Amino acid sequence: MASHGKKSEEEAAITEAPNTSISTIVIIVAMQTEALPLVNRFQLTEDLDSVFPKGVPWVRYRGVYKDLNINLIWPGKDSILGVDSVGTISASLVTYASIQALKPDLIINAGTAGAFKAKGAVIGDVFLAADCAFHDRRIPIPVFDMYGVGLRQAHSTPNLVKELNLKVGKLSTGDSLDMSPHDESSITANDATVKDMEGAAVAYVADLLKVPAIFVKAVTDIVDGEKPTAEEFLQNLAAVTAALDNTVTQIIDFISGKCISEL
């Protein structure tokens, strides 16, 4: 046991962690459409000598922007169906593998999402999530119910929010694009403004491995609107991805040269 007046090495590491300089960033993006504008913007190149297990479809783009080592991770295409590997399972797997292989100082989960007009959201809005929770893990047993919700706080970024004048809201995650009545009840209980299919899974892994994470979500569809979700999502995907790209770029510019505690 450490003597009075002195910190153990573990305590010192915990104290110093918030002041860690940001040099390596991992950006987790679920869809190729969301990834490519960022790949082009930061002039990233695909890593052909993969740091991931042989045979997985996960793709890493890498490069240096200003003083930052940027790694953009896309889960790739499903090997059988050829569609983007969206959802919580792929998101959690690539987040874990990326942390293990790349030891990032910060994770940014960037992507498109649905949102609620009842919360003031409109198409094209970009939100920074204050916290993340699940809405489709219903376990009606005391304490297990809280585990199912899996509430995790995003890394606090008051300076970033103020500098970029970002909207902030709660994020709710599930593995379905549509919203069942059960999901709706859980999303309401989560007090969510934004709904996606990856965020809370990324938050769980980041929290487990003690890596700060932030969540940037651009609104493609209004969940409580009049249009079918899938139709509205596809209609707005390209334009909203451009808004996402611009905001992520502004965030990266802000992060450059800063410590975790300065966000």
N, C-alpha and C positions, 0 to 999 in steps of 0.2 A: 504493500500500500504506500502511496506517495505521502511524504511528510507534509505537515501543515505549511501553507504558504508556497508550496510548489505544485505545479501541475504535472500529472503523469503524461507520458508521451501521447497516449490516446486522447486525453483531455485537451492537450495542446493542439492536436491535429483537428479535433472537432471545432475548437475555437478559431483556428486559422483558416478552416475550409471556406467560410464565406468570403474571405479576401483573396481567394485563388485567382490569379490572372487567367483570363480566358484565351487559350491558344488553340484548342481543338474543339470543333463543333460537329455534332452529328445532327443532320436534318432528316427526320423520318417522314417520308411521303408515300401515300398508299397507291397512287395512280400515276401511270406514265405521263398522262396529260398534265398533271400537276407538277411532275418532276422536270420535264424537259425545258420549260421556260427558265427555271432556276439553273439548270445545267448550262444553258446558253448564256445566261446573265453573268454567271461567275466563271465561265469558261472552264468548266470541270471536264475531266476526261474519265471514261469508264476504266475501272481497275480490272484488267484482264487476268492478273495474278491474284485471284480472289483470296480474301482473308477468311471467307466463310467455308463451311463444310462442302466437300465435293458433292455435286449433284443438286444442290438447292438452287432455286431460280433467282435468289436475291442478288440485286445489282448495287454496286457501290460506284459512285462518281466522286472523284476527288480533285482537289486543287488548292491553291493558296490565293487568298484575297486579302489585300492589305497585310495585316500581321496574323491572319487567322488561317488555320488548316481546316478546310471545309470538307466534310464527308456527307454526301447526300445518299441516303439509303432508300431504295425502292424494292419492295418485296418481289417484284418481277411478275411474270405471267404464270398462271396455273398451267402445269405441264400437260394436262389433259385437255382442258377446255380453252386455253389460250386467252383468258381474261385476266385483268389485274387481280392480284391476290389481296383483295380488300378484307377488312374485318379484324376482329380482336386477336385471333390466333396468330395470323401472320405478323401483325403489328407487335405482339409481345415477343415472338420469336426473334424478329430482326432487331428489336430494341436490345434484348438480352445479348445476342451475338455481337452486336455493334459495340456495346459497352465493354464486353470481354475482350474484343479484338483491338479496339481503338482508344479506349480509356479517355472518353471525351470529358471536357470541363463543363459542357452544357449540351443539352438535347433540345432541339426545336422540333415539335411535331406540327407540321404545316399541312393544311389541306382544306378542301371544300366541305361544306356542311349545310344542313337544314337549320332553320331558325324560326322563331315565333313572332308574328306581328303583334301579338298580345304583349310582348316584351319590347316592342318598338323596333324590331329588326326589319330591314328591307333588303332586297336583292342587291348584292355587291358590297354590303357591309363587311368589314373585317373585324373580328373580335379577338381579344386576348382572353383566354380562359382564366378565371380566378381559381376554380377548382374543377375536378373531374369526378364523375360518378357513373355507375352502370344503371341502366333502367330495365334490363331484361334478365337479371339474375335474382329471381324471386324465391326466397327461402323463408317461409313464414314460421320460423322457429326463433325464439329469443336469442339475440346476439348473432346467430347465423344470418338473420335478416340484415344486420348492419354490415356483416362481412360481404354479403351479396351486393349491397349498394357500393361498397368499396370506395368510399369518399377519400380523395387525395387532393391536397392543396398543390397548386402550381407554384413554382418559385416566385416569390414576390418581386415585382418589377415596377415600383412606383415612379422611378425616374424615366424609365422607358415609356410608360403610359403617358406621363406628363409631356415628355419631349415630342412624341409622335401623335399626341392627342388620340390615342387608341380607345375604342370602345371595349368595355370589360363586361363579361357575363359568365354565368356558370355553364359548364359543358356536361351533357349527358350522352353516354355511349351505349350502343347496342349493336347487335349483328344483323339487323334488318333495316332495309332502306325505308320501308313503310312504317306506320305506327299503329299497333293494335290498341284496343281500349286498355289492356293491362299496361302496355308501355306508356300510354298517355298518362295514366294515373301515377306511375313511377316518375315520369319526367316532371310532372307537376310537383310531386313531393320533393324532387331534386331542385326545384326552383330554377330550372334550366332555361337559358335563352337560346342556346345552340345545341344541336343534336348531330352526332357523328357516329362513325363505326370503328374508331381506333383509339381515341384520346385517353380514355380511362385505362386501357390496357397498357399503353405506353407509360402512363403515370404510375401504374402499379409496379412495373419493372424498374423504372427510374427511382422510385421511392425505396424499393427493395435493395437496390445497389447504391443508394445514396448519391445519385447524380442529379443536379438541378435540372429541371425541365420546364419549358414554357410551351404554350399551345396557341397556335395562330390559325383561326378558322374563318374562311371567307364564305359568305352565304350564297348558295346557288338556288335554294328553294325555300318557300315559306310553308312550313309544316301545317299550320292552321289556316292556310289560304284556300283558294277555290280550285286551283289547278292540281291535277294528279302529280304526285311527288316525282315520279320517274320522268314524266314529260318535262316538267319544269327544270329538273336537274340537268337533263341533257341539253335543253334549250339554252341554258345560261352557263354551262360549264366552261366554255372557251373564254368568254368575257370575264367571268369571275376569277378564273385562273390568272388572268393578267393582273387583276387587282391584288390577288394573293402574292404574286411575284413581286409587285411593287412594294408591298408592305414588308415582306420578308427581307427584301434588299435594304429597306430603310432600317429594319431591326439590326441586320448584320453591320451596317455602317455605324449604327449607334454603339453596338457591342465592341467594335474594334478598339483595342487599347484599354479596355476597362477590366476591372475585377468583378467577380460574381456579386460582391456586396454593393457595387456601384450601379447595378441595374435597377 
